[in-house]
Amino acid sequence: MNPTSGGWLILLTVLVALTLAVLHLPETWPQWLGWWRPAWVAMVIFYWVLALPHRLGLVTAWLIGFLLDILQADPLGMNGMLLAAITYFGWRFYERLRMYSVFQQCGVIFLLVLATDTLRLLVLDIIWDQGMSWGVLLPALTSMLVWPFMFLLLDRLRAQVRVE
């Protein structure tokens, strides 16, 4: 990332997404609200791959996922692999996905987050015998609902800073 052409904005949005991914809810709030947490990091990675596919690579996505593994105490490499898969999917189809409306992209976000969270739960079930649940649908649903607002926010920030 070249800091002179807006690389700092990409880094800042990734850091904010990592912070939101590990941020705890206040103790007075019900615990079930945490199940509705959107996949912030996956959405930010997906946005930057769609907007600027030449700026975010597989290694960068894997390193961000590795950092997320450390922050969430997940098996090392798991989130890196999932974020690299999202990056590859975005690279492979970015020309087509750019033509989709924001609401069609919501469906893509829903399927991507659902697939990655299902794989994540499967790996955790194999390693730690955590068990599978229907709760995997909730982050995908909230990510789908948050995507239009996140897309508009990041798009405006990118236009103001002129990230190329």
C-alpha positions, 0 to 999 in steps of 0.5 A: 500500500502506497501511503501517498495515494490513500493507502492509509485509508485502506489501513485505517478501515481495516484497523477499525473493522478489526476493532469492531470484530473484537469489541465487547458489548457492555455487560448490561446488554443481553449476551444474545446481541453479540450473535448479531455481530456483522462480519466487519473485516470480511465486508471491508476486505470485500469492498476494497477488492471490488473498488480497487482490486490491484491494491489488496492482495491475497497475502495482505488478506491472509495477514489480516486474517492471521491478525484476526486469528490472534485477536479472536484466539482462533486456530492460526491460519483459519481466518486468513484462509477465509479472507483469502478466499473472499479476496480471490472470489472478489478478484475473480468476479469483480467486473461482474460484481461491480455491475450489481446494484448495492442490493444485489451485492447484499445477496452476495455478501450474505452468501459469502459470510454464510459460507465463511462462517459455516466453514469457520464453525465446522473447523472449530467443531472439529478442533474444539468440539464446539458444535454447529448451530443455526446461529451462523445465519445471524451474522450473515443476515446482519452483514447483508443489512449493514452492507449498503450503509458500509458501501456508501460510507467507504465509497464516499471516503474513497472519493474524498481522499481520492484513493487510487 
